[in-house]
Structures are given as C-alpha cells and as structure tokens.
Amino acid sequence: MDSVFDSLPGLEVPVGGIAQSLARLWEGSPGDGAAGQQRAPSEFRASQMNLVLHVGLPTTPDDGVAQFNAALRFTQRYPARILVLCPRAEGGTDLAMRAKIYSECFIGESRREMSCIEAVMLSYPQEHREFLENQVSIIVEADLPIYYWVHRMSQVNKIATYQWLLRNSNRFLLDTAVSTPEARTYAWPRPDGFRDLVHARLLPVRQSVGQFLSAFAPETIARGLKSVILICQPAYAAEGRVLREWMQGRLEACGAAGAAAPAYGTRQAAAAATLSLEMTFTYTDGRYFHWCADFNRGRAEFESNLGGCRQTLPMTTGLLSTEAALGEAIFY
C-alpha cells in the first residue's frame, strides 16, 4: 500500500512534525493585498470540515490518486482539511508511520477570490491501528465536523476496528459498488450517519423518475402493480441494486405493500445491450411503465400508459461525479 502513498503528491515530513510543517507551508508565498501589502495564502484558508479518505488495500496507485483528485475538486466548493489514510498489509518488517503534507490554492474569477486547502497523507502498518487513530485525533481540526470516506474496503472486520473515526464522524461514506457485500448489512455505529455513494450519484436518476411518476396519483401507481424488473449492465450492477431498493421504498409509500406488493427482480443485460439500466413496471390490467438510460451517451427515455394513453419522453441523464456525489452524501 506504500505505492499509493508514494503516488500521492506532497512533501514527506516527520509524523511528529506535521503541525509545524503545515504552519511553515503557508509562510512566505504572498498574494496581492490592500495598499500594496502582501497577503499570505493562510489568510484564504477557511475550512468548513475535515474529510478523511481511507483507501483500502485493494486500491491501486492510479485509483488512489483519482480519489484524492476528486477530494481536491470537492474542496474547491467546500474547503476542507483532507486526511488520506494508506494502510500497509500486516506482516511487514517496516512498522514506522510515514507522513506527507500538501497544499493547493484555487483562484476564482479574480486573484482576490481564492481558497486554499491542505492535505495530510499517512502511511501506516495495520498492526498499529490504535496509534493511527491517536494521530488522526491530533491532525483533524477539532472544531470542525469530520466526514469519513472509506474507498475499496475489502474486510468489514478491519474497518470496524476504527472506532474513534466511526463514532466521531458526522457521516460515514462508503461506495458499495467497490466494497465487500457484507458492508451493506453490517451494524455500523450510528447507522443514521451511514451514506452510500452509489445512492448519492444516482441523484439525477432518482429526481427524473420521481418527477415523471409524480404526475400520477399514488393509488394509480400502486393499483394492480404486478412486477418491477431492473435490467443492468454488469458495470452498473450496484446502481441497479440501489435503484431497485429505492424504487421499492417509494412504491410501498404509494401503497404497493403487503398482500398487494409486486414481485421485484434484477437481471443482467444481454452482452450486446447498449443500455446501462432499464426499469419496467407491469400491471394486471395491461398498463405499464418503462424507463431506460444509456449513461455513456447521456440519454434516457420514459414510456408509459399509466394515465390511460401512451406517453413517451426523451431526456438527458447521467450519474453524479465523485466530487458531486460526496457533496450529496455529506449534506443530504
């Protein structure tokens, strides 16, 4: 896992000197000030939160850099102190913890519009998890909320040992598309703070489907509903699962529950299929609702006769970027 740590940008510093190194990092690089006075970038730091990115052992260097860059893009809108945790597999001979620091400033439309963020990267042996959490508690800005993002978790029992982070974070963010299936059913501390990034990046889909169906009365949608089938390409299996779960909850709220509950199913698309996701409602009286999307082309289409006559509606669609999904998961 050191390969991920080594691939991340930054200046390596002693672990015990992180705070002093961060302070020196902001010294001396002047910006434009009033009346000809120089202004240091530290004046533009206004962090709103701590974002802890914990990369799992299966994370490749390129993947780790991609997630870090997404975190940087997120902080352009929501300034934060970023902390990246890079574990090393147990059994190694090097039990020392390593650290890097990194800073970046984002310029707005004018040089007077600037925000600056800072990041700390820690490489640690899994045998010393308890020392890691002690270090994390010192590095995070104590007066700001913590958002804990775990990427590519492979073992639930490993991440469950990070009790300080799990209990002190306002949100625990997990992408169930790239984590072990057990993570979806594990009894995490403070389950009200758990957020799935798959659900977050489906926001445009959930909004468009919800808006289309909102034109019909709940009893019209629920009456005689026989089946709800999701078809998805393998690359969008997690999105298909989460969309089906969300749709089931909404239909139950409409009255399609109990003895009147429809059958729900998910199928894999044929190898030659170009559509990313499809969803079909069938009814006992011949009515239907069909939605399909091709995320590669950014297109979707609705087809339905729920109102008594056939309707079709093409529209644009897509999934949120990682940084946009982070915002959705953190704030909503």
Residue pairs with C-beta under 8 A, 6 or more apart in sequence:
1 55
1 57
1 59
1 86
1 87
1 88
1 89
1 123
2 86
2 88
2 98
2 123
3 60
3 61
4 55
4 59
4 60
4 61
4 64
4 65
4 86
5 86
5 98
5 100
5 121
5 123
6 61
7 61
7 62
7 64
7 65
8 64
8 65
8 68
8 84
8 86
8 100
8 102
8 121
9 68
9 100
9 102
10 100
10 101
10 102
10 119
10 121
11 21
11 25
11 100
11 101
11 102
12 98
12 99
12 100
13 21
13 99
13 100
13 101
14 21
14 99
15 97
15 98
15 99
15 122
15 135
18 99
18 101
18 120
18 139
19 138
19 139
21 101
22 101
22 103
22 118
22 120
25 101
25 103
25 118
26 40
26 41
26 42
26 45
26 103
26 116
26 118
27 40
27 42
28 40
29 40
29 41
30 38
30 39
30 40
31 38
31 39
31 40
31 41
31 43
31 44
31 111
31 114
32 38
32 39
32 111
32 112
33 39
41 103
41 105
41 114
41 116
42 116
44 105
44 114
44 115
44 116
45 79
45 115
45 116
45 117
45 118
46 79
46 115
47 79
47 80
47 81
47 117
47 141
47 144
48 78
48 79
48 80
48 144
49 78
49 80
49 81
49 144
49 145
49 146
49 147
49 330
50 80
50 81
50 83
50 140
50 141
50 144
50 145
50 146
50 147
51 71
51 74
51 75
51 80
51 81
51 82
51 83
51 147
51 149
51 326
52 83
52 84
52 85
52 136
52 140
52 146
52 147
52 148
52 149
52 165
52 169
53 67
53 68
53 71
53 82
53 83
53 84
53 85
53 149
53 151
54 84
54 85
54 87
54 148
54 149
54 150
54 151
54 159
54 162
54 165
55 63
55 64
55 67
55 84
55 85
55 86
55 87
55 151
55 152
56 87
56 150
56 151
56 152
56 153
56 154
56 179
57 87
57 89
57 152
57 154
58 152
58 154
59 67
59 151
59 152
63 151
63 152
64 84
64 86
64 151
67 151
67 322
68 82
68 84
68 119
70 321
70 322
70 323
70 326
71 82
71 84
71 119
71 149
71 323
71 326
72 82
72 104
72 117
72 119
73 321
73 323
74 80
74 322
74 323
74 326
74 327
75 82
75 115
75 117
76 106
76 115
77 323
77 327
78 327
78 330
79 115
79 116
79 117
80 117
80 147
81 117
81 118
81 119
81 120
81 139
81 140
81 141
81 144
82 117
82 118
82 119
82 120
83 119
83 120
83 121
83 122
83 136
83 139
83 140
84 119
84 120
84 121
84 122
85 122
85 124
85 132
85 136
86 121
86 122
86 123
86 124
87 124
87 125
87 126
88 94
88 123
88 124
88 125
88 126
89 126
90 125
90 126
90 127
92 125
94 125
95 125
95 127
95 128
96 125
97 122
97 123
97 124
97 125
97 128
97 131
97 132
97 135
98 122
98 123
98 124
99 120
99 121
99 122
99 123
100 120
100 121
101 118
101 119
101 120
101 121
102 118
102 119
102 120
102 121
103 116
103 117
103 118
103 119
104 116
104 117
104 119
105 114
105 115
105 116
105 117
106 114
106 115
106 116
106 117
107 113
107 114
108 114
108 115
120 139
122 132
122 135
122 136
122 139
124 131
124 132
126 158
129 161
129 162
132 162
133 162
133 163
133 164
133 165
136 164
136 165
137 164
137 168
140 146
145 170
146 165
146 168
146 169
146 170
147 169
147 170
147 171
147 173
147 330
148 165
148 166
148 169
148 171
148 172
148 173
149 173
149 174
149 326
150 159
150 172
150 173
150 174
150 179
151 175
151 178
152 175
152 178
152 179
153 159
153 174
153 179
153 180
153 183
154 179
154 180
155 180
156 180
156 182
156 183
156 186
159 166
159 183
160 166
160 186
160 188
163 189
166 172
166 188
166 189
166 190
167 189
167 190
169 193
170 193
170 330
171 193
171 194
171 195
171 329
171 330
172 188
172 190
172 193
172 194
172 195
173 195
173 197
173 326
173 329
173 330
174 183
174 194
174 195
174 196
174 197
175 196
175 197
175 198
176 183
176 184
176 196
176 197
176 198
176 238
176 242
177 197
177 198
177 237
177 238
177 239
184 196
188 194
195 329
195 330
196 242
196 329
197 322
197 325
197 326
197 329
198 238
198 239
198 241
198 242
199 242
199 246
199 329
200 320
200 325
200 326
200 328
200 329
201 239
201 319
201 320
201 321
201 322
201 324
201 325
201 328
202 239
202 242
202 243
202 246
202 319
202 320
203 320
203 325
203 328
204 317
204 318
204 319
204 320
205 239
205 243
205 277
205 293
205 300
205 317
205 319
206 243
206 246
208 300
208 315
208 317
209 247
209 279
209 291
210 250
212 291
212 302
212 304
212 313
213 221
213 250
213 289
215 307
216 306
216 307
218 253
218 254
218 255
219 254
219 255
220 306
220 307
221 251
221 254
221 256
221 306
222 251
222 254
222 255
222 256
222 260
223 283
224 283
224 284
224 285
224 287
225 251
225 256
225 260
225 262
225 281
225 282
225 283
226 262
226 263
226 282
226 283
226 284
227 262
227 263
227 264
227 265
227 280
227 281
227 282
228 244
228 247
228 248
228 251
228 262
228 263
228 264
228 265
228 279
228 280
228 281
229 264
229 265
229 266
229 267
229 279
229 280
229 282
230 240
230 241
230 243
230 244
230 247
230 265
230 266
230 267
230 277
230 278
230 279
231 240
231 266
231 267
231 268
231 269
231 273
231 275
231 277
231 278
231 279
231 280
232 239
232 240
232 266
232 267
232 268
232 269
232 276
232 277
232 278
233 268
233 269
233 273
233 275
233 276
233 277
234 268
234 269
235 276
236 276
236 277
236 295
237 268
239 276
239 277
239 319
240 266
240 277
241 266
243 277
243 279
244 264
244 266
244 279
247 279
248 264
251 257
251 262
252 261
256 262
262 281
269 275
269 278
274 294
274 296
275 292
275 293
275 294
276 293
276 294
276 295
276 296
277 292
277 293
277 295
278 290
278 291
278 292
278 293
279 289
279 290
279 291
279 292
280 288
280 289
280 290
280 291
281 288
281 289
281 290
282 288
287 305
287 306
288 303
288 304
288 305
288 306
289 302
289 303
289 304
289 306
290 302
290 303
290 304
291 300
291 301
291 302
291 303
292 300
292 301
293 299
293 300
293 301
293 317
294 300
295 317
295 318
295 319
298 316
298 317
298 318
299 314
299 315
299 316
299 317
300 314
300 315
300 316
300 317
301 312
301 313
301 314
301 315
302 311
302 312
302 313
302 315
303 310
303 311
303 312
303 313
304 310
304 311
305 311
319 325
320 328
